[in-house]
Amino acid sequence: TYYMNYLNDNNGLPVRIDWISPKMGQDAYQQNTIEYDQKGNIINRTATLNGRNVEFYHAQYNDQGHLLKEVYQRSEPTRLEEIVTEYSKHDSHGNWTHQENSKNQQRHFVIERKIEYYH
């Protein structure tokens, strides 16, 4: 059993989340810190487990707010896993239409999507 403690910024967005177990005392055994850009998009998220960084997420957006790139890293005791997703094409609505994924610097897969809009 555990409970979560949220610390929000002035806009009501969570900037820190602590997972606390009463069995382990009042210190958080897991903690997430979150950063946002001016538009409220998450640009950085770090997870710490028992004082050790175990996950990191970073996102990049262009001036129009279109998602360009996401980097996710997970650290395990014996290795680091990194997943990079790049969004190189967007339609007129700002939705991505071409996505390239790599895992540990090797191309993993590509997604092309066509979005049909109904009015």
C-alpha positions, 0 to 999 in steps of 0.5 A: 500500500502506498499513497501519492503526494502531488506538488502542482505549479501555479497553473495546476500542473503536477511538477513533482509526484512522490510515491510514499509507502507507510511501511517504509516511512515518510520518505518517497521511495519513488519520485517523478519531477516534471517540466513543461514548456510555455504551452503546457506540454511536458518537455522533461520527466525524471523518475527516481527510485530509492534515490537513483534516477531510473527513467528520463523522458524529453520531448521537443516541439517546434514553434507551432507546437508540433511534436518533433522528437521524444527520447525515453531512457530507462536505466537498469542496473546492468544497462541503459535502454534508450528509445528515440521517436522522431516525427518528421512530417505533420499535416495541416492540422499539426498531427504527425504523419511520419514517425521513425523509432530507434532503440539503442541507436538502431532503427526499430520501425517506421510508421506512416499514417494518413488521417481523414478528417470529417466535417 
